[in-house]
Amino acid sequence: MNNPVRIAVIGAGAMGRNHIRFVQEEPEAELVAIADALRLPAR
């Protein structure tokens, strides 16, 4: 991975978790941050 696309996910609910999973499966992407208004889902 020379220059991965750096991605942050806003919202860690059901759709956010799907987005996180897709980013983690993509070799050209790097998950750099997860944010949510509620602390527990973002952990």
PDB file of N, CA, C and O in Angstrom:
ATOM      1  N   MET A   1       0.856  -1.169   0.000  1.00  0.00           N
ATOM      2  CA  MET A   1       0.000   0.000   0.000  1.00  0.00           C
ATOM      3  C   MET A   1       0.903   1.233   0.000  1.00  0.00           C
ATOM      4  O   MET A   1       1.375   1.667   1.051  1.00  0.00           O
ATOM      5  N   ASN A   2       1.136   1.791  -1.186  1.00  0.00           N
ATOM      6  CA  ASN A   2       2.021   2.948  -1.303  1.00  0.00           C
ATOM      7  C   ASN A   2       1.395   4.219  -0.759  1.00  0.00           C
ATOM      8  O   ASN A   2       1.920   4.811   0.184  1.00  0.00           O
ATOM      9  N   ASN A   3       0.295   4.643  -1.331  1.00  0.00           N
ATOM     10  CA  ASN A   3      -0.410   5.845  -0.898  1.00  0.00           C
ATOM     11  C   ASN A   3      -1.877   5.509  -0.687  1.00  0.00           C
ATOM     12  O   ASN A   3      -2.704   5.773  -1.559  1.00  0.00           O
ATOM     13  N   PRO A   4      -2.208   4.932   0.456  1.00  0.00           N
ATOM     14  CA  PRO A   4      -3.603   4.535   0.671  1.00  0.00           C
ATOM     15  C   PRO A   4      -4.513   5.752   0.789  1.00  0.00           C
ATOM     16  O   PRO A   4      -4.087   6.825   1.215  1.00  0.00           O
ATOM     17  N   VAL A   5      -5.757   5.567   0.410  1.00  0.00           N
ATOM     18  CA  VAL A   5      -6.769   6.593   0.636  1.00  0.00           C
ATOM     19  C   VAL A   5      -7.085   6.553   2.121  1.00  0.00           C
ATOM     20  O   VAL A   5      -7.455   5.505   2.651  1.00  0.00           O
ATOM     21  N   ARG A   6      -6.944   7.678   2.789  1.00  0.00           N
ATOM     22  CA  ARG A   6      -7.199   7.744   4.232  1.00  0.00           C
ATOM     23  C   ARG A   6      -8.653   8.133   4.446  1.00  0.00           C
ATOM     24  O   ARG A   6      -9.123   9.135   3.907  1.00  0.00           O
ATOM     25  N   ILE A   7      -9.365   7.329   5.242  1.00  0.00           N
ATOM     26  CA  ILE A   7     -10.806   7.504   5.397  1.00  0.00           C
ATOM     27  C   ILE A   7     -11.171   7.619   6.870  1.00  0.00           C
ATOM     28  O   ILE A   7     -10.657   6.884   7.713  1.00  0.00           O
ATOM     29  N   ALA A   8     -12.073   8.561   7.165  1.00  0.00           N
ATOM     30  CA  ALA A   8     -12.668   8.694   8.494  1.00  0.00           C
ATOM     31  C   ALA A   8     -14.154   8.395   8.350  1.00  0.00           C
ATOM     32  O   ALA A   8     -14.781   8.801   7.372  1.00  0.00           O
ATOM     33  N   VAL A   9     -14.711   7.691   9.316  1.00  0.00           N
ATOM     34  CA  VAL A   9     -16.134   7.364   9.303  1.00  0.00           C
ATOM     35  C   VAL A   9     -16.818   8.183  10.389  1.00  0.00           C
ATOM     36  O   VAL A   9     -16.416   8.147  11.552  1.00  0.00           O
ATOM     37  N   ILE A  10     -17.855   8.919  10.000  1.00  0.00           N
ATOM     38  CA  ILE A  10     -18.647   9.703  10.940  1.00  0.00           C
ATOM     39  C   ILE A  10     -19.943   8.935  11.175  1.00  0.00           C
ATOM     40  O   ILE A  10     -20.749   8.764  10.260  1.00  0.00           O
ATOM     41  N   GLY A  11     -20.133   8.481  12.393  1.00  0.00           N
ATOM     42  CA  GLY A  11     -21.307   7.685  12.740  1.00  0.00           C
ATOM     43  C   GLY A  11     -20.927   6.220  12.842  1.00  0.00           C
ATOM     44  O   GLY A  11     -20.465   5.630  11.865  1.00  0.00           O
ATOM     45  N   ALA A  12     -21.113   5.633  13.997  1.00  0.00           N
ATOM     46  CA  ALA A  12     -20.720   4.245  14.221  1.00  0.00           C
ATOM     47  C   ALA A  12     -21.927   3.359  14.495  1.00  0.00           C
ATOM     48  O   ALA A  12     -21.818   2.334  15.167  1.00  0.00           O
ATOM     49  N   GLY A  13     -23.084   3.768  13.965  1.00  0.00           N
ATOM     50  CA  GLY A  13     -24.281   2.932  14.091  1.00  0.00           C
ATOM     51  C   GLY A  13     -24.217   1.792  13.090  1.00  0.00           C
ATOM     52  O   GLY A  13     -23.132   1.407  12.655  1.00  0.00           O
ATOM     53  N   ALA A  14     -25.364   1.252  12.723  1.00  0.00           N
ATOM     54  CA  ALA A  14     -25.418   0.091  11.830  1.00  0.00           C
ATOM     55  C   ALA A  14     -24.752   0.380  10.488  1.00  0.00           C
ATOM     56  O   ALA A  14     -23.931  -0.415  10.031  1.00  0.00           O
ATOM     57  N   MET A  15     -25.081   1.486   9.857  1.00  0.00           N
ATOM     58  CA  MET A  15     -24.479   1.809   8.559  1.00  0.00           C
ATOM     59  C   MET A  15     -22.996   2.134   8.720  1.00  0.00           C
ATOM     60  O   MET A  15     -22.181   1.747   7.882  1.00  0.00           O
ATOM     61  N   GLY A  16     -22.650   2.830   9.773  1.00  0.00           N
ATOM     62  CA  GLY A  16     -21.244   3.144  10.017  1.00  0.00           C
ATOM     63  C   GLY A  16     -20.402   1.891  10.163  1.00  0.00           C
ATOM     64  O   GLY A  16     -19.288   1.827   9.645  1.00  0.00           O
ATOM     65  N   ARG A  17     -20.927   0.893  10.865  1.00  0.00           N
ATOM     66  CA  ARG A  17     -20.195  -0.373  11.019  1.00  0.00           C
ATOM     67  C   ARG A  17     -19.999  -1.055   9.670  1.00  0.00           C
ATOM     68  O   ARG A  17     -18.950  -1.649   9.421  1.00  0.00           O
ATOM     69  N   ASN A  18     -21.003  -0.974   8.798  1.00  0.00           N
ATOM     70  CA  ASN A  18     -20.841  -1.529   7.451  1.00  0.00           C
ATOM     71  C   ASN A  18     -19.752  -0.790   6.690  1.00  0.00           C
ATOM     72  O   ASN A  18     -18.916  -1.416   6.038  1.00  0.00           O
ATOM     73  N   HIS A  19     -19.755   0.535   6.768  1.00  0.00           N
ATOM     74  CA  HIS A  19     -18.725   1.321   6.085  1.00  0.00           C
ATOM     75  C   HIS A  19     -17.335   0.963   6.620  1.00  0.00           C
ATOM     76  O   HIS A  19     -16.387   0.824   5.848  1.00  0.00           O
ATOM     77  N   ILE A  20     -17.220   0.816   7.929  1.00  0.00           N
ATOM     78  CA  ILE A  20     -15.936   0.461   8.546  1.00  0.00           C
ATOM     79  C   ILE A  20     -15.453  -0.887   8.022  1.00  0.00           C
ATOM     80  O   ILE A  20     -14.280  -1.042   7.682  1.00  0.00           O
ATOM     81  N   ARG A  21     -16.350  -1.849   7.959  1.00  0.00           N
ATOM     82  CA  ARG A  21     -15.981  -3.185   7.466  1.00  0.00           C
ATOM     83  C   ARG A  21     -15.501  -3.112   6.014  1.00  0.00           C
ATOM     84  O   ARG A  21     -14.499  -3.735   5.662  1.00  0.00           O
ATOM     85  N   PHE A  22     -16.207  -2.360   5.177  1.00  0.00           N
ATOM     86  CA  PHE A  22     -15.806  -2.240   3.775  1.00  0.00           C
ATOM     87  C   PHE A  22     -14.440  -1.571   3.645  1.00  0.00           C
ATOM     88  O   PHE A  22     -13.618  -1.987   2.828  1.00  0.00           O
ATOM     89  N   VAL A  23     -14.197  -0.537   4.448  1.00  0.00           N
ATOM     90  CA  VAL A  23     -12.896   0.145   4.397  1.00  0.00           C
ATOM     91  C   VAL A  23     -11.790  -0.816   4.817  1.00  0.00           C
ATOM     92  O   VAL A  23     -10.731  -0.849   4.190  1.00  0.00           O
ATOM     93  N   GLN A  24     -12.020  -1.593   5.866  1.00  0.00           N
ATOM     94  CA  GLN A  24     -11.002  -2.526   6.342  1.00  0.00           C
ATOM     95  C   GLN A  24     -10.698  -3.618   5.322  1.00  0.00           C
ATOM     96  O   GLN A  24      -9.584  -4.141   5.293  1.00  0.00           O
ATOM     97  N   GLU A  25     -11.665  -3.963   4.495  1.00  0.00           N
ATOM     98  CA  GLU A  25     -11.467  -4.998   3.479  1.00  0.00           C
ATOM     99  C   GLU A  25     -10.791  -4.466   2.216  1.00  0.00           C
ATOM    100  O   GLU A  25     -10.329  -5.249   1.386  1.00  0.00           O
ATOM    101  N   GLU A  26     -10.728  -3.157   2.066  1.00  0.00           N
ATOM    102  CA  GLU A  26     -10.163  -2.544   0.858  1.00  0.00           C
ATOM    103  C   GLU A  26      -8.659  -2.322   1.035  1.00  0.00           C
ATOM    104  O   GLU A  26      -8.256  -1.533   1.890  1.00  0.00           O
ATOM    105  N   PRO A  27      -7.824  -2.999   0.245  1.00  0.00           N
ATOM    106  CA  PRO A  27      -6.373  -2.869   0.420  1.00  0.00           C
ATOM    107  C   PRO A  27      -5.825  -1.478   0.076  1.00  0.00           C
ATOM    108  O   PRO A  27      -4.724  -1.133   0.505  1.00  0.00           O
ATOM    109  N   GLU A  28      -6.566  -0.688  -0.680  1.00  0.00           N
ATOM    110  CA  GLU A  28      -6.107   0.652  -1.066  1.00  0.00           C
ATOM    111  C   GLU A  28      -6.570   1.730  -0.087  1.00  0.00           C
ATOM    112  O   GLU A  28      -6.351   2.916  -0.333  1.00  0.00           O
ATOM    113  N   ALA A  29      -7.203   1.339   1.016  1.00  0.00           N
ATOM    114  CA  ALA A  29      -7.752   2.306   1.965  1.00  0.00           C
ATOM    115  C   ALA A  29      -7.190   2.078   3.360  1.00  0.00           C
ATOM    116  O   ALA A  29      -6.815   0.964   3.727  1.00  0.00           O
ATOM    117  N   GLU A  30      -7.142   3.156   4.120  1.00  0.00           N
ATOM    118  CA  GLU A  30      -6.687   3.101   5.515  1.00  0.00           C
ATOM    119  C   GLU A  30      -7.711   3.830   6.383  1.00  0.00           C
ATOM    120  O   GLU A  30      -7.982   5.012   6.168  1.00  0.00           O
ATOM    121  N   LEU A  31      -8.274   3.134   7.354  1.00  0.00           N
ATOM    122  CA  LEU A  31      -9.218   3.744   8.284  1.00  0.00           C
ATOM    123  C   LEU A  31      -8.416   4.506   9.331  1.00  0.00           C
ATOM    124  O   LEU A  31      -7.633   3.910  10.071  1.00  0.00           O
ATOM    125  N   VAL A  32      -8.609   5.825   9.396  1.00  0.00           N
ATOM    126  CA  VAL A  32      -7.795   6.639  10.297  1.00  0.00           C
ATOM    127  C   VAL A  32      -8.580   7.202  11.479  1.00  0.00           C
ATOM    128  O   VAL A  32      -7.983   7.610  12.475  1.00  0.00           O
ATOM    129  N   ALA A  33      -9.925   7.229  11.381  1.00  0.00           N
ATOM    130  CA  ALA A  33     -10.710   7.777  12.491  1.00  0.00           C
ATOM    131  C   ALA A  33     -12.149   7.296  12.411  1.00  0.00           C
ATOM    132  O   ALA A  33     -12.686   7.045  11.332  1.00  0.00           O
ATOM    133  N   ILE A  34     -12.756   7.174  13.585  1.00  0.00           N
ATOM    134  CA  ILE A  34     -14.180   6.872  13.707  1.00  0.00           C
ATOM    135  C   ILE A  34     -14.737   7.857  14.724  1.00  0.00           C
ATOM    136  O   ILE A  34     -14.186   8.002  15.815  1.00  0.00           O
ATOM    137  N   ALA A  35     -15.826   8.534  14.374  1.00  0.00           N
ATOM    138  CA  ALA A  35     -16.436   9.497  15.292  1.00  0.00           C
ATOM    139  C   ALA A  35     -17.930   9.219  15.395  1.00  0.00           C
ATOM    140  O   ALA A  35     -18.569   8.825  14.419  1.00  0.00           O
ATOM    141  N   ASP A  36     -18.473   9.428  16.576  1.00  0.00           N
ATOM    142  CA  ASP A  36     -19.903   9.266  16.802  1.00  0.00           C
ATOM    143  C   ASP A  36     -20.294  10.197  17.939  1.00  0.00           C
ATOM    144  O   ASP A  36     -19.487  10.468  18.827  1.00  0.00           O
ATOM    145  N   ALA A  37     -21.514  10.681  17.914  1.00  0.00           N
ATOM    146  CA  ALA A  37     -21.993  11.569  18.973  1.00  0.00           C
ATOM    147  C   ALA A  37     -22.056  10.849  20.315  1.00  0.00           C
ATOM    148  O   ALA A  37     -21.929  11.468  21.372  1.00  0.00           O
ATOM    149  N   LEU A  38     -22.253   9.532  20.259  1.00  0.00           N
ATOM    150  CA  LEU A  38     -22.274   8.727  21.478  1.00  0.00           C
ATOM    151  C   LEU A  38     -20.938   8.021  21.632  1.00  0.00           C
ATOM    152  O   LEU A  38     -20.424   7.454  20.669  1.00  0.00           O
ATOM    153  N   ARG A  39     -20.383   8.047  22.805  1.00  0.00           N
ATOM    154  CA  ARG A  39     -19.051   7.485  23.033  1.00  0.00           C
ATOM    155  C   ARG A  39     -18.999   5.971  22.809  1.00  0.00           C
ATOM    156  O   ARG A  39     -18.064   5.485  22.173  1.00  0.00           O
ATOM    157  N   LEU A  40     -19.967   5.224  23.310  1.00  0.00           N
ATOM    158  CA  LEU A  40     -19.910   3.764  23.260  1.00  0.00           C
ATOM    159  C   LEU A  40     -19.820   3.202  21.835  1.00  0.00           C
ATOM    160  O   LEU A  40     -18.956   2.358  21.597  1.00  0.00           O
ATOM    161  N   PRO A  41     -20.656   3.615  20.878  1.00  0.00           N
ATOM    162  CA  PRO A  41     -20.544   3.034  19.538  1.00  0.00           C
ATOM    163  C   PRO A  41     -19.195   3.300  18.870  1.00  0.00           C
ATOM    164  O   PRO A  41     -18.742   2.487  18.065  1.00  0.00           O
ATOM    165  N   ALA A  42     -18.563   4.391  19.179  1.00  0.00           N
ATOM    166  CA  ALA A  42     -17.302   4.750  18.529  1.00  0.00           C
ATOM    167  C   ALA A  42     -16.114   3.976  19.080  1.00  0.00           C
ATOM    168  O   ALA A  42     -15.026   4.050  18.509  1.00  0.00           O
ATOM    169  N   ARG A  43     -16.283   3.248  20.152  1.00  0.00           N
ATOM    170  CA  ARG A  43     -15.167   2.511  20.748  1.00  0.00           C
ATOM    171  C   ARG A  43     -14.840   1.338  19.967  1.00  0.00           C
ATOM    172  O   ARG A  43     -13.923   0.597  20.321  1.00  0.00           O
TER     173      ARG A  43
END
